[in-house]
């Protein structure tokens, strides 16, 4: 029998110790089936087709989310269930920039309260739709989990972009944490 969202939440509360994230990478419980839970592209969490309206419950579930080779899973010490993620499990809803140029640091905040400083351990990547060319920017948050950077934040990021050499070509992109993250080839901006 597939557990309920309420049962999983109770298991997490019982297993949680301290203020840090639960050690889901250490847990290897049996797979109990798929739960009727979905994370929409805009970061809204749904349970049985209804948005979860309690931010503290969404935050709790987000702390036990893991990406396994088979897909996204909510993991407790005693059970593991599959959920659907439309795009990325989180949305980067804001960021703060400090410094400039190669010394710049971008710290992102997600819709569930996670913070991640972009850099070698938390890279930014931009995927462009093959048909429309529309960019979808992401930042790594933790353990194979990414956040889709929301549109308003991406527009602000573009204002911070500079031209730099990357892998032998000129790119328009971002510096953060000593790493350069390419957004678009400079030649495309020049019409070339």
ROSE-4610 file (N, C-alpha, C; in Angstrom, 1 decimal, always signed):
// ROSE-4610
residu = [X/X/X/X/X/X/X/X/X/X/X/X/X/X/X/X/X/X/X/X/X/X/X/X/X/X/X/X/X/X/X/X/X/X/X/X/X/X/X/X/X/X/X/X/X/X/X/X/X/X/X/X/X/X/X/X/X/X/X/X/X/X/X/X/X/X/X/X/X/X/X/X/X/X/X/X/X/X/X/X/X/X/X/X/X/X/X/X/X/X/X/X/X/X/X/X/X/X/X/X/X/X/X/X/X/X/X/X/X/X/X/X/X/X/X/X/X/X/X/X/X/X/X/X/X/X/X/X/X/X/X/X/X/X/X/X/X/X/X/X/X/X/X/X/X/X/X/X/X/X/X/X/X/X/X/X/X/X/X/X/X/X/X/X/X/X/X/X/X/X/X/X/X/X/X/X/X/X/X/X/X/X/X/X/X/X/X/X/X/X/X/X/X/X/X/X/X/X/X/X/X/X/X/X/X/X/X/X/X/X/X/X/X/X/X/X/X/X/X/X/X/X/X/X/X/X/X/X/X/X/X/X/X/X/X/X/X/X/X/X/X/X/X/X/X/X/X/X/X/X/X/X/X/X/X/X/X/X/X/X/X/X/X/X/X/X/X/X/X/X/X/X/X/X/X/X/X/X/X/X/X/X/X/X/X/X/X/X/X/X/X/X/X/X/X/X/X/X/X/X/X/X/X/X/X/X/X/X/X/X/X/X/X/X/X/X/X/X/X/X/X/X/X/X/X/X/X/X/X/X/X/X/X/X/X/X/X/X/X/X/X/X/X/X/X/X/X/X/X/X/X/X/X/X/X/X/X/X/X/X/X/X/X/X/X/X/X/X/X/X/X/X/X/X/X/X/X/X/X/X/X/X/X/X/X/X/X/X/X/X/X/X/X/X/X/X/X/X/X/X/X/X/X/X/X/X/X/X/X/X/X/X/X/X/X/X/X/X/X/X/X/X/X/X/X/X/X/X/X/X/X/X/X/X/X/X/X/X/X/X/X/X/X/X/X/X/X/X/X/X/X/X/X/X/X/X/X/X/X/X/X/X/X/X/X/X/X/X/X/X/X/X/X/X/X/X/X/X/X/X/X/X/X/X/X/X/X/X/X/X/X/X/X/X/X/X/X/X/X/X/X/X/X/X/X/X/X/X/X/X/X/X/X/X/X/X/X/X/X/X/X/X/X/X/X/X/X/X/X/X/X/X/X/X/X/X/X/X/X/X/X/X/X/X/X/X/X/X/X/X/X/X/X/X/X/X/X/X/X/X/X/X/X/X/X/X/X/X/X/X/X/X/X/X/X/X]
num = [1/1/1/2/2/2/3/3/3/4/4/4/5/5/5/6/6/6/7/7/7/8/8/8/9/9/9/10/10/10/11/11/11/12/12/12/13/13/13/14/14/14/15/15/15/16/16/16/17/17/17/18/18/18/19/19/19/20/20/20/21/21/21/22/22/22/23/23/23/24/24/24/25/25/25/26/26/26/27/27/27/28/28/28/29/29/29/30/30/30/31/31/31/32/32/32/33/33/33/34/34/34/35/35/35/36/36/36/37/37/37/38/38/38/39/39/39/40/40/40/41/41/41/42/42/42/43/43/43/44/44/44/45/45/45/46/46/46/47/47/47/48/48/48/49/49/49/50/50/50/51/51/51/52/52/52/53/53/53/54/54/54/55/55/55/56/56/56/57/57/57/58/58/58/59/59/59/60/60/60/61/61/61/62/62/62/63/63/63/64/64/64/65/65/65/66/66/66/67/67/67/68/68/68/69/69/69/70/70/70/71/71/71/72/72/72/73/73/73/74/74/74/75/75/75/76/76/76/77/77/77/78/78/78/79/79/79/80/80/80/81/81/81/82/82/82/83/83/83/84/84/84/85/85/85/86/86/86/87/87/87/88/88/88/89/89/89/90/90/90/91/91/91/92/92/92/93/93/93/94/94/94/95/95/95/96/96/96/97/97/97/98/98/98/99/99/99/100/100/100/101/101/101/102/102/102/103/103/103/104/104/104/105/105/105/106/106/106/107/107/107/108/108/108/109/109/109/110/110/110/111/111/111/112/112/112/113/113/113/114/114/114/115/115/115/116/116/116/117/117/117/118/118/118/119/119/119/120/120/120/121/121/121/122/122/122/123/123/123/124/124/124/125/125/125/126/126/126/127/127/127/128/128/128/129/129/129/130/130/130/131/131/131/132/132/132/133/133/133/134/134/134/135/135/135/136/136/136/137/137/137/138/138/138/139/139/139/140/140/140/141/141/141/142/142/142/143/143/143/144/144/144/145/145/145/146/146/146/147/147/147/148/148/148/149/149/149/150/150/150/151/151/151/152/152/152/153/153/153/154/154/154/155/155/155/156/156/156/157/157/157/158/158/158/159/159/159/160/160/160/161/161/161/162/162/162/163/163/163/164/164/164/165/165/165/166/166/166/167/167/167/168/168/168/169/169/169/170/170/170/171/171/171/172/172/172/173/173/173/174/174/174/175/175/175/176/176/176/177/177/177/178/178/178/179/179/179/180/180/180/181/181/181/182/182/182/183/183/183/184/184/184/185/185/185/186/186/186/187/187/187/188/188/188/189/189/189/190/190/190/191/191/191/192/192/192]
x = [+0.8/+0.0/+0.9/+0.6/+1.3/+1.0/+2.0/+1.8/+1.1/+0.6/-0.1/+0.9/+0.6/+1.5/+1.5/+0.4/+0.4/+1.3/+1.3/+2.1/+3.6/+3.9/+5.3/+5.7/+4.9/+5.2/+5.4/+4.6/+4.8/+6.1/+6.5/+7.7/+8.9/+8.8/+9.9/+10.0/+8.9/+9.0/+9.6/+9.2/+9.8/+11.3/+11.7/+13.1/+14.0/+13.5/+14.2/+14.9/+16.2/+17.0/+17.8/+17.9/+18.7/+18.0/+18.8/+18.2/+18.6/+19.6/+20.1/+19.1/+19.4/+18.6/+18.7/+17.7/+17.8/+18.8/+19.5/+20.5/+19.9/+19.1/+18.4/+19.3/+20.6/+21.6/+22.0/+21.8/+22.2/+21.1/+19.9/+18.7/+18.5/+18.2/+17.9/+16.7/+15.6/+14.4/+13.8/+12.9/+12.2/+11.3/+11.2/+10.4/+8.9/+8.0/+6.7/+5.7/+6.1/+5.2/+5.2/+4.4/+4.3/+3.2/+3.4/+2.5/+1.9/+0.6/+0.0/+0.4/+1.7/+2.2/+3.0/+2.9/+3.6/+4.1/+5.2/+5.8/+5.7/+4.9/+4.7/+5.9/+6.1/+7.2/+7.3/+6.2/+6.3/+6.6/+6.9/+7.3/+6.1/+4.9/+3.7/+3.7/+3.5/+3.4/+1.9/+1.6/+0.2/+0.2/-0.9/-1.1/-2.6/-2.7/-4.0/-4.7/-3.9/-4.4/-4.7/-4.5/-4.8/-3.5/-3.3/-2.1/-2.0/-0.8/-0.5/-0.4/-1.3/-1.4/-0.6/+0.0/+0.8/+2.3/+2.9/+4.3/+5.2/+4.9/+5.7/+5.7/+4.6/+4.5/+5.3/+5.2/+6.0/+7.5/+7.9/+9.3/+9.7/+8.9/+9.2/+9.4/+8.5/+8.7/+9.9/+10.2/+11.4/+12.7/+12.7/+13.9/+14.2/+13.2/+13.4/+13.3/+13.4/+13.4/+14.8/+14.8/+16.1/+15.8/+16.9/+16.8/+17.6/+16.9/+17.5/+17.6/+18.3/+18.3/+16.9/+16.0/+14.7/+13.7/+14.1/+13.3/+13.4/+12.5/+12.4/+11.7/+12.2/+11.7/+11.6/+10.6/+10.5/+11.0/+12.0/+12.7/+12.6/+12.2/+12.3/+13.1/+13.4/+14.2/+13.5/+12.2/+11.4/+10.7/+10.6/+9.9/+10.4/+10.2/+10.6/+9.4/+9.0/+7.9/+8.3/+7.7/+8.0/+7.0/+7.5/+6.7/+7.0/+6.2/+6.4/+6.9/+8.0/+8.5/+8.5/+7.7/+7.5/+8.8/+9.6/+10.8/+11.9/+12.2/+13.1/+12.3/+12.8/+12.0/+11.8/+12.7/+12.7/+12.7/+12.3/+12.4/+13.2/+14.3/+15.1/+14.3/+13.8/+12.8/+13.5/+14.8/+15.5/+17.0/+17.9/+19.3/+19.9/+21.0/+21.8/+23.1/+23.6/+24.9/+25.8/+27.0/+28.0/+29.3/+30.1/+31.3/+31.0/+32.1/+32.0/+33.0/+32.8/+33.7/+34.0/+35.2/+35.6/+35.4/+35.3/+35.0/+33.6/+32.7/+31.3/+30.8/+29.8/+29.2/+27.7/+27.0/+25.6/+25.0/+24.2/+23.5/+22.1/+21.6/+20.2/+19.4/+18.1/+17.1/+16.0/+15.6/+14.5/+13.2/+12.2/+10.8/+10.5/+11.4/+11.3/+12.3/+13.0/+13.9/+15.4/+15.7/+17.1/+18.0/+19.2/+20.2/+21.3/+21.8/+22.9/+23.7/+25.0/+26.0/+26.5/+26.2/+26.6/+28.2/+28.7/+30.1/+30.4/+31.6/+31.9/+31.0/+30.6/+29.8/+28.3/+27.9/+26.5/+26.5/+26.7/+26.8/+25.5/+25.6/+24.4/+24.5/+23.4/+23.4/+22.1/+22.2/+21.1/+20.9/+19.6/+19.2/+18.3/+18.5/+17.7/+16.8/+15.5/+14.5/+14.9/+15.0/+15.4/+14.6/+13.3/+12.4/+12.3/+12.2/+11.9/+13.2/+14.2/+15.4/+15.2/+14.0/+13.7/+14.7/+15.4/+16.3/+15.6/+16.0/+15.6/+16.9/+17.0/+18.2/+18.0/+19.0/+19.0/+20.2/+20.0/+21.2/+21.1/+22.2/+22.3/+22.1/+21.2/+21.0/+21.6/+21.3/+22.0/+21.7/+22.7/+22.5/+21.7/+22.1/+21.4/+20.1/+19.8/+18.5/+18.8/+18.1/+18.2/+17.0/+17.2/+16.1/+16.1/+14.9/+14.7/+14.7/+15.6/+15.7/+14.5/+13.7/+12.5/+12.8/+11.8/+12.0/+12.6/+12.0/+12.5/+13.9/+14.3/+15.7/+16.6/+16.2/+17.0/+17.2/+16.2/+16.4/+17.4/+17.4/+18.4/+19.8/+19.8/+21.1/+21.7/+20.9/+21.4/+22.1/+21.6/+22.2/+23.6/+23.9/+25.2/+26.2/+25.7/+26.5/+27.6/+28.7/+29.8/+30.3/+31.1/+31.8/+33.1/+33.3/+34.5/+34.8/+36.1/+36.5/+36.1/+35.5/+35.1/+35.3/+36.2/+36.5/+36.8/+37.7/+38.1/+37.2/+36.1/+35.2/+34.7/+34.2/+33.7/+32.2/+31.9/+30.6/+30.1/+28.8/+28.1/+27.6/+28.1/+27.7/+28.0/+28.0/+28.1/+29.3/+29.9/+30.9/+30.2/+30.6/+30.1/+31.1/+31.5/+32.4/+33.6/+34.2/+35.4/+35.2/+33.9/+33.6/+32.8/+33.0/+32.3/+31.2/+30.0/+28.9/+28.4/+28.6/+28.1/+26.6/+26.1/+24.7/+24.4/+25.1/+24.8/+26.2/+26.5/+27.7/+27.6/+28.7/+28.8/+28.4/+28.8/+28.5/+27.0/+26.2/+24.8/+24.2/+24.8/+24.4/+24.8/+25.9/+26.3/+25.7/+24.7/+24.0/+24.8/+25.9/+26.8/+26.4]
y = [-1.2/+0.0/+1.2/+2.2/+3.4/+4.3/+4.8/+5.7/+7.0/+7.7/+9.0/+10.1/+11.3/+12.5/+12.7/+12.5/+12.8/+11.8/+10.6/+9.5/+9.8/+10.3/+10.6/+11.8/+12.8/+14.0/+13.6/+12.7/+12.3/+11.5/+10.7/+10.0/+10.9/+12.0/+13.0/+13.7/+14.1/+14.9/+14.0/+12.7/+11.8/+11.6/+11.6/+11.3/+12.5/+13.7/+14.9/+15.2/+15.4/+15.8/+17.1/+18.0/+19.2/+20.1/+21.1/+22.1/+21.9/+21.0/+20.7/+19.9/+19.6/+18.8/+17.3/+16.6/+15.1/+14.4/+13.4/+12.8/+11.8/+12.2/+11.3/+10.5/+11.1/+10.3/+9.1/+9.0/+7.8/+6.8/+7.2/+6.3/+5.5/+4.2/+3.3/+2.4/+3.0/+2.2/+1.6/+0.6/+0.0/+1.1/+0.9/+1.7/+1.2/+2.2/+1.8/+2.2/+2.6/+3.0/+4.5/+5.0/+6.4/+7.0/+8.3/+9.1/+10.1/+10.4/+11.3/+12.7/+13.0/+14.3/+14.8/+16.1/+16.7/+18.1/+18.4/+19.8/+20.4/+21.4/+22.1/+23.0/+23.4/+24.2/+25.5/+26.0/+27.3/+27.1/+25.8/+25.5/+25.1/+25.1/+24.8/+23.2/+22.8/+21.4/+21.0/+19.9/+19.4/+18.0/+17.8/+16.5/+16.1/+15.0/+14.5/+15.6/+16.3/+17.4/+18.7/+18.8/+20.1/+20.7/+22.0/+22.7/+22.5/+22.2/+22.2/+23.6/+24.1/+25.5/+25.8/+24.8/+25.1/+25.2/+26.4/+26.5/+25.6/+25.5/+24.7/+23.2/+22.7/+21.3/+21.1/+22.1/+22.1/+22.1/+22.9/+23.0/+21.6/+21.0/+19.7/+18.7/+18.6/+17.6/+17.9/+19.2/+19.6/+19.1/+18.9/+18.5/+17.0/+16.3/+14.8/+14.4/+15.4/+15.1/+14.7/+13.6/+13.1/+12.7/+12.9/+12.5/+11.2/+10.1/+8.8/+8.6/+7.6/+7.3/+7.0/+6.5/+6.1/+7.3/+8.4/+9.6/+10.3/+11.2/+12.0/+11.2/+11.2/+10.4/+11.2/+11.0/+11.5/+10.3/+10.6/+9.5/+9.7/+8.7/+8.7/+7.5/+7.4/+6.2/+4.9/+4.9/+3.6/+3.5/+4.5/+4.4/+5.4/+5.0/+5.8/+5.8/+7.0/+7.1/+8.0/+7.6/+8.5/+9.6/+10.7/+11.9/+12.4/+13.2/+13.8/+15.2/+15.5/+16.9/+17.3/+18.4/+18.8/+19.3/+20.0/+20.6/+20.4/+21.5/+21.4/+21.4/+20.8/+20.7/+22.0/+22.9/+24.2/+25.4/+26.6/+27.8/+28.8/+29.3/+30.4/+31.7/+32.2/+33.4/+34.7/+34.7/+35.9/+35.6/+36.6/+36.4/+37.8/+37.7/+38.8/+38.7/+39.9/+39.9/+40.8/+40.3/+41.1/+41.0/+42.1/+42.1/+42.4/+42.5/+42.7/+41.8/+41.6/+40.9/+39.5/+39.1/+37.7/+37.5/+38.6/+38.6/+38.5/+38.6/+38.6/+37.3/+37.4/+36.2/+36.4/+35.4/+35.4/+34.4/+34.8/+33.9/+33.9/+32.6/+32.4/+32.0/+32.3/+31.8/+31.1/+30.0/+29.2/+29.5/+29.0/+29.1/+28.4/+27.5/+26.7/+27.1/+28.2/+28.8/+28.3/+27.5/+27.1/+28.2/+28.3/+29.3/+28.6/+29.1/+28.5/+29.6/+29.5/+30.5/+29.9/+30.5/+30.0/+30.0/+28.9/+28.7/+27.3/+26.8/+25.4/+24.3/+24.5/+23.5/+23.7/+24.9/+25.2/+25.9/+25.2/+25.8/+26.4/+27.3/+27.9/+27.3/+26.9/+26.4/+27.0/+27.2/+27.7/+26.7/+26.2/+25.3/+26.1/+26.0/+26.8/+25.8/+26.1/+25.3/+25.2/+24.0/+23.7/+24.4/+24.6/+25.2/+26.7/+27.2/+28.6/+29.4/+28.7/+29.4/+30.0/+29.8/+30.4/+29.8/+30.6/+30.1/+29.6/+28.6/+28.1/+28.0/+29.0/+29.0/+28.2/+27.5/+26.7/+27.0/+26.8/+26.8/+25.5/+24.9/+23.7/+24.1/+23.4/+23.7/+22.7/+21.4/+20.4/+19.0/+18.1/+16.7/+16.4/+16.9/+16.7/+17.3/+18.3/+19.0/+20.5/+20.9/+22.2/+23.1/+24.4/+25.4/+26.0/+26.2/+27.0/+28.4/+29.2/+30.7/+31.4/+32.1/+32.7/+33.9/+34.2/+35.2/+36.5/+37.1/+38.4/+38.3/+37.2/+37.1/+36.9/+36.2/+36.0/+37.3/+38.2/+39.5/+40.3/+40.2/+40.9/+40.3/+39.0/+38.3/+38.8/+38.9/+39.3/+40.7/+41.6/+42.9/+42.8/+41.7/+41.4/+40.7/+40.2/+39.4/+40.3/+39.6/+40.2/+39.2/+39.8/+38.9/+38.4/+37.1/+36.4/+35.2/+34.9/+33.7/+32.4/+31.5/+30.3/+29.1/+28.2/+27.0/+27.5/+28.5/+28.9/+29.8/+30.2/+31.1/+32.2/+33.3/+34.4/+34.1/+34.2/+34.0/+35.2/+35.4/+36.4/+35.6/+35.9/+35.1/+35.7/+34.9/+35.4/+34.8/+35.7/+35.2/+35.1/+34.0/+33.9/+32.8/+33.2/+32.2/+31.8/+32.7/+32.4/+31.6/+31.3/+30.5/+31.3/+31.0/+31.7/+30.8/+31.3/+30.5/+31.1/+30.4/+30.9/+30.9/+32.0/+32.1/+32.0/+32.8/+32.7/+33.1/+32.5/+32.9/+34.3/+35.0/+36.5/+36.7/+35.8/+36.0/+36.0/+35.3/+35.4/+36.8/+37.4/+38.8/+39.8/+39.5/+40.4/+40.2/+39.2/+38.9/+37.9/+37.4/+36.5/+35.1]
z = [+0.0/+0.0/+0.0/-0.9/-1.0/+0.2/+0.9/+2.0/+1.6/+2.6/+2.3/+2.6/+2.1/+2.3/+3.8/+4.5/+6.0/+6.7/+6.3/+6.9/+6.7/+5.5/+5.2/+6.0/+6.1/+6.9/+8.4/+8.9/+10.3/+10.5/+9.5/+9.6/+9.6/+8.7/+8.7/+10.0/+10.5/+11.8/+12.9/+12.9/+13.9/+13.7/+12.5/+12.2/+12.3/+12.2/+12.1/+13.4/+13.3/+14.5/+14.1/+14.9/+14.6/+13.6/+13.2/+12.2/+10.8/+10.6/+9.2/+8.4/+7.2/+6.3/+6.7/+6.6/+6.9/+6.0/+6.5/+5.7/+4.7/+3.7/+2.8/+2.0/+1.8/+1.0/+1.7/+3.0/+3.8/+3.9/+3.6/+3.8/+2.5/+2.7/+1.6/+1.9/+2.2/+2.5/+1.2/+1.4/+0.2/-0.5/-1.8/-2.7/-2.4/-2.1/-1.7/-2.8/-4.0/-5.0/-5.3/-6.2/-6.5/-5.7/-5.3/-4.5/-5.5/-5.4/-6.3/-5.9/-6.1/-5.7/-6.9/-7.2/-8.4/-8.0/-8.6/-8.5/-9.9/-10.0/-11.3/-11.6/-12.8/-13.3/-12.5/-12.0/-11.3/-9.8/-9.4/-8.0/-7.1/-7.6/-6.8/-6.6/-5.4/-5.0/-5.0/-5.6/-5.6/-5.0/-4.2/-3.7/-4.1/-4.8/-5.3/-6.1/-6.9/-7.8/-7.2/-5.9/-5.2/-4.7/-4.9/-4.4/-2.9/-2.4/-1.0/-0.5/+0.3/+0.7/+2.0/+2.6/+3.8/+3.5/+3.5/+3.1/+4.0/+5.3/+6.1/+5.8/+5.2/+4.8/+3.5/+2.6/+1.3/+1.7/+2.6/+3.1/+3.6/+4.5/+5.0/+4.0/+3.0/+1.9/+1.1/+0.9/+0.1/+0.7/+2.0/+2.7/+2.6/+2.2/+2.0/+0.5/-0.4/-1.8/-2.3/-3.1/-3.6/-5.1/-5.9/-7.3/-7.4/-7.7/-7.9/-9.4/-9.9/-11.3/-11.9/-11.0/-11.5/-11.5/-10.8/-10.8/-9.4/-9.2/-8.0/-6.9/-5.7/-4.6/-3.3/-2.5/-1.2/-0.3/+0.5/+1.3/+2.7/+3.5/+4.9/+5.3/+6.6/+7.0/+6.7/+6.6/+6.5/+5.1/+4.3/+3.0/+2.0/+0.7/-0.4/-1.4/-1.8/-2.8/-4.0/-5.1/-6.3/-6.4/-6.9/-7.2/-8.6/-9.2/-10.5/-10.4/-11.1/-11.1/-12.6/-12.9/-14.3/-14.9/-14.1/-14.7/-13.6/-12.8/-11.7/-10.4/-9.4/-8.2/-7.4/-7.7/-7.0/-8.0/-7.5/-8.3/-7.5/-8.2/-7.6/-7.8/-6.7/-6.7/-6.5/-6.1/-5.9/-5.8/-5.9/-5.7/-5.2/-4.6/-4.2/-4.8/-5.4/-6.0/-5.2/-4.9/-4.2/-5.0/-5.0/-5.8/-7.2/-8.0/-9.4/-10.2/-11.5/-12.3/-11.8/-11.8/-11.4/-9.9/-9.2/-7.7/-7.3/-8.3/-8.1/-7.4/-6.5/-5.9/-6.0/-6.5/-6.6/-5.7/-4.7/-3.8/-4.1/-4.4/-4.8/-3.6/-3.6/-2.7/-3.4/-3.0/-3.6/-3.0/-3.7/-3.2/-1.9/-1.5/-0.3/+0.8/+0.5/+1.5/+1.5/+0.5/+0.4/-0.1/+0.3/-0.2/-0.9/-2.0/-2.7/-3.4/-3.1/-3.7/-5.0/-6.1/-7.4/-7.4/-8.0/-8.1/-8.6/-8.4/-8.9/-8.3/-7.0/-6.4/-6.7/-7.2/-7.5/-8.8/-9.9/-11.2/-11.7/-12.6/-13.3/-14.7/-15.2/-16.6/-17.3/-18.6/-19.4/-20.5/-20.6/-21.7/-22.6/-23.9/-24.8/-25.6/-25.6/-26.4/-27.8/-28.3/-29.7/-30.8/-30.5/-31.5/-31.3/-30.1/-29.9/-29.5/-29.0/-28.6/-27.2/-26.6/-25.3/-24.2/-23.4/-22.4/-21.2/-20.6/-19.3/-18.4/-17.5/-16.6/-15.3/-14.9/-13.7/-12.8/-11.5/-10.6/-9.7/-9.6/-8.7/-7.3/-6.6/-5.2/-4.2/-4.4/-3.6/-4.1/-4.0/-4.3/-5.6/-6.7/-8.0/-8.1/-7.3/-7.3/-7.7/-8.8/-9.3/-9.1/-9.2/-9.2/-10.6/-11.1/-12.3/-11.9/-12.5/-12.1/-12.7/-11.9/-12.4/-13.3/-14.1/-15.2/-14.7/-13.6/-13.1/-12.7/-12.0/-11.6/-12.8/-13.8/-15.0/-15.7/-15.8/-16.4/-15.6/-14.3/-13.5/-13.7/-13.9/-14.1/-15.4/-16.5/-17.8/-17.7/-16.8/-16.6/-16.0/-15.4/-14.8/-15.7/-16.8/-17.7/-18.4/-18.7/-19.3/-20.4/-21.4/-22.4/-21.8/-22.0/-21.5/-22.4/-22.4/-23.1/-22.3/-23.0/-22.4/-23.3/-23.0/-23.8/-25.3/-25.4/-26.7/-27.5/-26.9/-27.7/-26.8/-27.3/-26.6/-26.2/-24.9/-24.4/-23.6/-23.6/-22.8/-21.6/-20.4/-19.2/-17.9/-16.9/-15.5/-14.7/-13.9/-12.9/-11.6/-10.9/-9.5/-8.8/-7.6/-6.9/-7.6/-8.5/-9.2/-10.5/-10.8/-12.0/-13.0/-14.3/-15.3/-15.9/-16.0/-16.5/-17.8/-18.9/-20.2/-20.3/-20.9/-21.2/-22.6/-23.5/-24.9/-25.6/-26.7/-27.5/-27.9/-27.6/-28.0/-29.4/-30.3/-31.8/-32.0/-31.3/-31.5/-31.1/-30.2/-29.8/-30.8/-31.5/-32.6/-33.9/-33.9/-35.2/-36.0/-35.5/-36.3/-36.0]
